[in-house]
Amino acid sequence: MTRDPQAIWFADVAARLGFADAAAFAQAFELKPYRLTQIYRAANKELVESVEAVTTLPKELRATLAERGLAFTAVEPVVLQRSRDGKTTKGLFRLHDGNEVEAVLMEHKGERTTVCISSQAGCAFACAFCSTGQAGFTRNLTSVEIFSQARFFARDLHARGKRITNVVFMGMGEPFHNYDAVMGAVALLNDPHGLGLGHRHITISTVGLVDKIDRFAEEGLQVNLAISLHAPSDAVRNTIMPVNRKFSTDELMAACERYVAKTNRKVFFEYVMLEGVNDTEACAHDLADLMRGKLYHVNLIPYNTTPDGAFAGTADDRIWAFAAILDRAGVPTTVRHNMGRDISAACGQLRSETQPKAHAR
């Protein structure tokens, strides 16, 4: 499916300004196609702050668009927190209806930078160890609301002579539960006339929505797929991830095999280490059996405490012992270095503190 990023962006702009569609917006201001391209490029490639600063537009047009309320972003930063080591920045962003989401910028050694963005306000999947899921689900984000989180940090980095090198859909929400908007955001991120981030530098994480994994395999994109697995069997996964009652571990792994067969691309498996739950030697051997001989990579994640969580994290020495079992079985394995724990910006901790309990819509 072809997705036109400029069309996606202007459809969102038009809706926020009260127009029926992008054509009505363009007609109202007598904007020819080349003017639309100038506006889009200024906003998303040149990362200009506002329409007033787009010097390729006539001064009168800039003033008219600004007066009408044209904004280059769909999110408003409310709070920014920086970790003690200065390498992680968490942003709380307000949406047009007052809902809020969090996104995180991580600045690694060298020039690598990663932005972790949210796709929903809250999450409907209620994983027992995740703060977002414990707060409930409010609504899906639009493609531009998702993209605007990355755009904010792109502007911040640009001002310091840096750029985003990676984007991960691992913030608040289940990306495949908001499939179309997420894929629209991917188009915006990748657009060479905009942010220009390569597909291989984008990762989408899912709790295991089998039908959407199959759909994603048909996209023909080089975007990375990550699976929030967190347990090697139904017996364990059912206790911490309610989604497993709809899509069993066997069904999920079958979908991953179909994905690899279709795309010949690696699948990354995220596995948060919970003391006494999924960190036993038996679990390690069961996980190795699931992974062996495939284009699979396991990422072990130290557990980050959350206000609603009833779990303790596995001790570091036991995490490395678990990793050693996988390694001996020939399973490519890494142990994630957590960033931003001191500002609750690490994996599983994102949640708008000003809206501690979401309400269904």
C-alpha positions as CSV (number, residue, x, y, z in Angstrom):
1,M,0.0,0.0,0.0
2,T,1.3,3.4,-1.0
3,R,1.1,6.1,1.6
4,D,1.7,9.8,0.6
5,P,3.3,11.5,3.6
6,Q,2.5,15.0,2.4
7,A,-1.1,14.1,2.0
8,I,-1.2,12.5,5.4
9,W,0.4,15.6,7.0
10,F,-2.0,18.1,5.3
11,A,-5.1,16.0,6.1
12,D,-4.2,16.3,9.8
13,V,-3.4,20.0,9.5
14,A,-6.8,20.5,7.8
15,A,-8.7,18.6,10.4
16,R,-7.0,20.6,13.3
17,L,-8.0,23.8,11.5
18,G,-11.6,22.7,11.1
19,F,-11.6,22.0,7.3
20,A,-13.3,19.0,5.8
21,D,-10.1,17.8,4.0
22,A,-6.8,19.0,2.7
23,A,-8.4,20.1,-0.6
24,A,-10.7,22.4,1.3
25,F,-7.8,23.8,3.3
26,A,-5.8,24.5,0.2
27,Q,-8.7,26.1,-1.6
28,A,-9.5,28.4,1.4
29,F,-6.0,29.9,1.2
30,E,-5.6,29.6,-2.6
31,L,-2.5,27.4,-2.1
32,K,-1.2,25.9,-5.3
33,P,0.6,22.5,-5.1
34,Y,4.1,24.1,-5.0
35,R,3.1,26.2,-2.0
36,L,1.9,23.1,-0.2
37,T,5.3,21.5,-0.9
38,Q,7.1,24.6,0.4
39,I,5.1,24.5,3.6
40,Y,5.6,20.7,4.1
41,R,9.3,20.8,3.4
42,A,9.9,23.8,5.7
43,A,8.0,22.0,8.6
44,N,9.4,18.5,8.2
45,K,12.8,18.7,6.5
46,E,14.1,22.1,7.4
47,L,12.4,21.7,10.8
48,V,11.3,25.4,10.9
49,E,9.5,26.3,14.1
50,S,6.4,28.0,12.6
51,V,4.8,29.2,9.4
52,E,5.9,32.8,10.2
53,A,9.5,31.6,9.6
54,V,8.9,30.1,6.1
55,T,10.6,32.8,4.1
56,T,9.7,31.2,0.8
57,L,6.1,32.1,1.4
58,P,4.8,35.7,0.8
59,K,4.6,37.7,4.1
60,E,0.9,38.2,3.8
61,L,0.2,34.5,3.4
62,R,2.4,33.7,6.4
63,A,0.5,36.1,8.5
64,T,-2.9,34.8,7.3
65,L,-2.0,31.2,8.0
66,A,-0.5,32.0,11.4
67,E,-3.6,34.0,12.3
68,R,-5.8,31.0,11.3
69,G,-3.7,28.8,13.7
70,L,-1.6,26.7,11.3
71,A,0.8,24.8,13.5
72,F,3.7,22.6,12.3
73,T,3.2,20.1,15.2
74,A,0.3,18.3,16.7
75,V,1.8,18.0,20.2
76,E,2.7,20.6,22.8
77,P,5.6,19.9,25.2
78,V,4.4,20.3,28.8
79,V,7.3,18.9,30.9
80,L,10.8,17.9,29.9
81,Q,13.0,15.9,32.3
82,R,16.7,15.1,31.8
83,S,18.5,12.2,33.5
84,R,21.4,12.8,35.8
85,D,23.9,11.5,33.3
86,G,22.4,13.9,30.6
87,K,21.9,11.1,28.1
88,T,18.1,10.6,28.4
89,T,15.4,13.2,28.0
90,K,11.7,12.4,28.6
91,G,9.0,14.6,27.3
92,L,5.4,14.9,28.3
93,F,3.3,16.1,25.4
94,R,-0.2,17.4,25.4
95,L,-2.6,16.6,22.5
96,H,-5.3,19.0,21.2
97,D,-8.0,17.4,23.4
98,G,-5.9,17.5,26.6
99,N,-4.8,13.9,26.6
100,E,-1.1,13.4,27.2
101,V,1.6,11.0,26.1
102,E,5.3,10.5,26.9
103,A,8.3,10.1,24.5
104,V,12.0,9.6,25.2
105,L,15.2,10.7,23.6
106,M,18.3,8.6,24.3
107,E,21.7,9.8,23.3
108,H,24.2,6.9,23.1
109,K,27.9,6.8,22.8
110,G,29.1,8.2,19.5
111,E,26.5,9.8,17.3
112,R,23.7,7.3,17.7
113,T,20.5,8.8,19.0
114,T,17.2,6.9,19.6
115,V,13.7,8.4,20.0
116,C,11.1,6.2,21.6
117,I,7.6,7.4,20.6
118,S,4.0,6.6,21.7
119,S,1.2,5.5,19.4
120,Q,-1.7,5.6,21.8
121,A,-2.8,7.5,24.9
122,G,-2.7,4.6,27.3
123,C,-2.9,1.0,26.3
124,A,-5.7,-1.6,26.2
125,F,-3.5,-4.7,26.7
126,A,-2.8,-4.4,30.4
127,C,0.6,-6.3,30.6
128,A,1.1,-6.8,34.3
129,F,4.6,-5.3,34.4
130,C,3.9,-2.2,32.3
131,S,2.9,1.1,33.8
132,T,1.1,2.3,30.6
133,G,-1.0,-0.8,30.5
134,Q,-2.0,-0.5,34.1
135,A,-3.5,3.0,33.5
136,G,-5.9,1.8,30.8
137,F,-6.7,2.9,27.3
138,T,-7.9,6.4,26.2
139,R,-7.5,6.7,22.5
140,N,-5.4,6.2,19.4
141,L,-3.1,8.9,18.2
142,T,-3.1,10.2,14.6
143,S,-0.1,9.7,12.3
144,V,0.9,13.3,12.8
145,E,0.6,13.2,16.6
146,I,2.9,10.2,16.6
147,F,5.3,11.8,14.1
148,S,5.3,15.1,16.0
149,Q,7.0,13.5,19.0
150,A,10.0,12.5,16.8
151,R,9.9,15.9,15.1
152,F,10.2,17.7,18.5
153,F,13.4,15.8,19.4
154,A,14.7,16.2,15.8
155,R,14.5,19.9,16.3
156,D,16.2,19.7,19.7
157,L,19.0,17.6,18.2
158,H,19.3,19.8,15.1
159,A,19.9,22.9,17.3
160,R,22.9,21.0,18.7
161,G,24.3,19.8,15.4
162,K,22.9,16.3,15.8
163,R,20.2,14.2,14.2
164,I,17.9,11.3,15.0
165,T,19.5,8.0,13.9
166,N,16.8,5.6,15.2
167,V,13.1,5.6,16.1
168,V,11.4,2.9,18.1
169,F,7.6,2.5,18.5
170,M,8.0,1.3,22.1
171,G,6.4,4.1,24.0
172,M,2.9,4.2,25.3
173,G,0.4,2.0,23.5
174,E,0.3,-1.0,21.3
175,P,1.4,0.1,17.8
176,F,-0.4,-2.6,15.9
177,H,-3.6,-1.8,17.7
178,N,-3.4,1.6,15.9
179,Y,-2.0,0.0,12.7
180,D,-3.0,2.5,10.0
181,A,-1.9,5.6,11.9
182,V,1.4,3.9,12.8
183,M,2.2,3.1,9.2
184,G,1.3,6.6,8.3
185,A,3.8,7.9,10.9
186,V,6.4,5.5,9.4
187,A,5.8,7.1,6.0
188,L,6.3,10.6,7.5
189,L,9.5,9.5,9.3
190,N,10.9,7.9,6.1
191,D,10.0,10.6,3.6
192,P,13.1,11.9,1.8
193,H,11.3,15.2,1.4
194,G,10.8,15.3,5.2
195,L,12.7,13.7,8.1
196,G,14.3,11.2,5.8
197,L,14.9,8.4,8.3
198,G,15.7,5.0,6.7
199,H,13.3,2.2,7.2
200,R,16.0,0.0,8.7
201,H,16.4,2.6,11.5
202,I,12.8,2.2,12.5
203,T,11.5,-0.5,14.8
204,I,7.9,-1.4,15.6
205,S,7.2,-3.4,18.8
206,T,4.1,-5.5,19.3
207,V,2.7,-7.6,22.1
208,G,1.9,-10.2,19.5
209,L,-1.2,-9.3,17.4
210,V,-0.9,-12.2,15.0
211,D,-3.3,-10.8,12.3
212,K,-1.3,-7.5,12.2
213,I,2.1,-9.3,12.0
214,D,0.8,-11.1,8.9
215,R,-0.4,-7.8,7.5
216,F,2.9,-6.2,8.3
217,A,4.8,-8.9,6.4
218,E,2.9,-7.9,3.3
219,E,4.0,-4.3,3.5
220,G,7.3,-4.9,1.8
221,L,9.1,-2.5,4.1
222,Q,12.6,-2.8,5.7
223,V,11.2,-1.7,9.1
224,N,12.3,-3.8,12.0
225,L,9.8,-6.0,13.9
226,A,10.1,-6.6,17.6
227,I,7.9,-8.9,19.6
228,S,7.2,-8.3,23.3
229,L,7.4,-12.0,24.3
230,H,8.4,-12.0,27.9
231,A,7.7,-15.7,28.5
232,P,8.4,-18.9,26.5
233,S,5.1,-20.7,27.2
234,D,1.4,-20.2,27.6
235,A,1.5,-21.2,31.2
236,V,3.8,-18.2,32.1
237,R,2.7,-15.8,29.4
238,N,-1.0,-16.0,30.3
239,T,-0.2,-14.8,33.8
240,I,1.5,-11.5,32.8
241,M,0.1,-10.8,29.3
242,P,-3.7,-11.0,28.8
243,V,-3.2,-10.9,25.0
244,N,-1.9,-14.4,25.1
245,R,-5.4,-15.7,25.8
246,K,-6.4,-14.5,22.3
247,F,-3.2,-15.3,20.5
248,S,-1.3,-18.2,22.1
249,T,2.4,-18.5,22.1
250,D,2.2,-21.2,19.4
251,E,0.1,-18.9,17.2
252,L,2.5,-16.0,17.8
253,M,5.6,-18.0,16.9
254,A,3.9,-19.4,13.8
255,A,3.2,-15.8,12.7
256,C,6.8,-15.0,13.3
257,E,7.9,-17.9,11.1
258,R,5.6,-16.7,8.3
259,Y,7.0,-13.2,8.7
260,V,10.6,-14.5,8.3
261,A,9.6,-16.8,5.4
262,K,7.9,-13.8,3.6
263,T,10.5,-11.1,4.3
264,N,13.8,-12.9,5.2
265,R,14.2,-10.3,7.9
266,K,15.3,-10.8,11.5
267,V,12.7,-10.7,14.3
268,F,13.8,-9.2,17.7
269,F,12.2,-10.6,20.9
270,E,12.0,-8.5,24.0
271,Y,12.1,-10.4,27.3
272,V,11.7,-8.4,30.5
273,M,13.3,-10.3,33.5
274,L,10.9,-10.8,36.4
275,E,12.2,-12.5,39.5
276,G,10.6,-15.9,40.1
277,V,8.2,-15.5,37.1
278,N,10.1,-16.0,33.9
279,D,13.8,-16.1,34.9
280,T,14.3,-19.8,35.8
281,E,16.7,-22.1,34.1
282,A,13.7,-24.0,32.7
283,C,12.4,-20.8,31.1
284,A,15.8,-20.2,29.6
285,H,15.9,-23.7,28.0
286,D,12.3,-23.3,26.8
287,L,13.1,-20.0,25.3
288,A,16.2,-21.4,23.6
289,D,14.0,-24.1,22.0
290,L,11.6,-21.5,20.6
291,M,14.5,-19.4,19.2
292,R,16.9,-22.1,17.8
293,G,17.7,-22.1,14.1
294,K,15.7,-19.0,13.1
295,L,16.4,-15.4,12.2
296,Y,15.6,-14.5,15.8
297,H,17.4,-12.3,18.3
298,V,16.6,-12.1,22.0
299,N,16.9,-8.8,24.0
300,L,16.9,-9.4,27.8
301,I,15.5,-6.4,29.6
302,P,16.2,-5.7,33.3
303,Y,12.8,-5.0,35.0
304,N,12.1,-1.3,35.7
305,T,9.8,-0.9,38.7
306,T,6.4,0.8,38.2
307,P,3.9,2.3,40.6
308,D,1.3,-0.5,39.8
309,G,3.7,-3.4,39.4
310,A,3.7,-6.3,41.8
311,F,7.1,-7.7,40.6
312,A,10.7,-7.6,41.5
313,G,13.5,-7.5,38.9
314,T,15.9,-10.4,38.3
315,A,19.3,-9.8,39.8
316,D,22.0,-8.9,37.3
317,D,24.0,-12.1,37.9
318,R,21.0,-14.2,37.2
319,I,20.2,-12.2,34.0
320,W,23.7,-13.0,32.8
321,A,23.3,-16.7,33.7
322,F,20.0,-16.8,31.8
323,A,21.8,-15.1,28.8
324,A,24.6,-17.7,29.0
325,I,22.1,-20.6,28.6
326,L,20.7,-18.9,25.4
327,D,24.2,-18.2,24.2
328,R,25.3,-21.9,24.6
329,A,22.2,-22.9,22.7
330,G,23.4,-20.6,19.8
331,V,20.7,-18.0,20.3
332,P,21.8,-14.4,19.5
333,T,21.2,-12.6,22.8
334,T,21.9,-9.1,24.2
335,V,21.2,-7.6,27.6
336,R,19.7,-4.2,27.3
337,H,21.5,-1.3,29.0
338,N,18.7,0.7,30.6
339,M,18.7,4.5,30.3
340,G,16.6,7.0,32.1
341,R,15.5,5.0,35.1
342,D,16.0,8.0,37.4
343,I,13.3,9.9,35.5
344,S,11.0,6.9,34.9
345,A,11.9,6.9,31.2
346,A,13.0,3.3,30.9
347,C,11.2,0.4,29.3
348,G,7.7,-0.1,30.8
349,Q,7.7,3.0,32.9
350,L,6.0,5.5,30.5
351,R,2.8,7.0,31.8
352,S,1.4,10.4,32.1
353,E,1.4,11.2,35.8
354,T,-1.0,14.0,35.3
355,Q,-3.6,11.6,34.0
356,P,-3.0,8.5,36.2
357,K,-6.1,6.7,35.2
358,A,-7.3,6.7,31.6
359,H,-11.0,6.6,30.7
360,A,-12.4,4.6,27.9
361,R,-13.7,6.3,24.8
